[in-house]
Amino acid sequence: MKRRSFLTRLGAAGTLGAIGGLSAPAILTGTGRAWAQSGEIPVGLLFSLTGEVAVVERTLHDAAQLAIEEINAAGGVNDRLLKVHVEDPASDPATYADRARRLFIRDNCVSVFGSYTSASRQAVLPVVEQRKGLYWYPTLYEGRECSRNIMYGGAVPNQQQQEFVPWLVKNFGGKFYLLGNNYVYPKEENNVCKMLLGQLGGEVLHEEYVPLGHSDFSSVINRIRATGPSVIFSTLVGDSDVAFARQYHAAGFDPEKMPVASLTRSEVEVAAIGGEAAAGHLSSAPYYMGYQSPENERFVEAYKARYGADQVTHFVSEAAYFQVYQFKAALEKLDPAAVTAEAIRDAAVGVTLKAPQGEILVDPNLHTHLWPKIARWKSDGQAEILVQSAERIAPEPYWAYPGETCTGEGLVRG
Ligand code: ACM
């Protein structure tokens, strides 16, 4: 299938309760430049609107933009409107770094919200650290990172796998086929999965990585048939996940006997796969569009009103949306006479918000406490939530690496 056909533009709104109130004028950057004269608070959006990841990043852009519009419609923060600077890094990691530099230096942004893949986050990291900026990253990722300049809104491995892998072993068996794209994210997630399987007496029958965008899974399907696993544990992203799901369905495998259990598949991928081929397979994520909460009802309604009734919300767009509100809540806690990126970061720690998925909290390690949920996809493209974590799960970015801990002071070894 064509790359472009993955994830036709799908898309988020609703209003979280306003938190606090800030009323003084001057806002300064990390380098001390005043924004007081402009009367606006400059923020950047760094999501690809073109190129191969645009299909998903546009939905993240849209969700963050929606939150900004809602905040501005309600009077802004401290009577100042958020001024949005949009850059399109065109799905190219080097361009993410270049555009991030532009947003922090030329546009003097106090915070930048951006990106889906770990490759793009890793490209931005040296820029944001050097500029002493703040980068709000909404995507699930592999952990093993502890920057003091990145706010991590997505799940780390313990928040997706801790309940999921034991549940899969109990319900389907412990013979896993690990399938992912060939980059850092799937490999690190699979290290965690292997650790859990080791503890549970399960085993890995085969571990395999295909290039990003890979779309011919005939040999993979032959190997699956030959090895006969109980679960296909998938960290395929984007186009590859869509192509694999369709071919797996066409091969006639029964999800009740051998499900694809994914850490990445959301409503946006399922819409591209088609409900029939996706039905019966499983995902672990902190948010699904059909989750029932007043905050989610508002979010979904506002997103559809803004972007179209056929658009969907998903766990990464939910985080892109709530991170703007975390930013707002942090700003409102500060002495407005001297707001810096560092001060926003420190004020964000401990912020709790009623997000669409449930009440979330920013940890001192700058990751977010989330509500994992295991779900089965239905033929209407929505998820049936089967298991919901009884408690909010703290982020442990070095879960599989016991000698290392991400703390409020950064990475601690030993
Ligand atoms: C990812 O690359 N963090 C999905």
Boltz pocket constraint, residues with backbone or C-beta under 6 A from the ligand:
constraints:
  - pocket:
      binder: B
      contacts: [[A, 116], [A, 117], [A, 118], [A, 119], [A, 139], [A, 140], [A, 141], [A, 142], [A, 185], [A, 237]]
      max_distance: 6.0
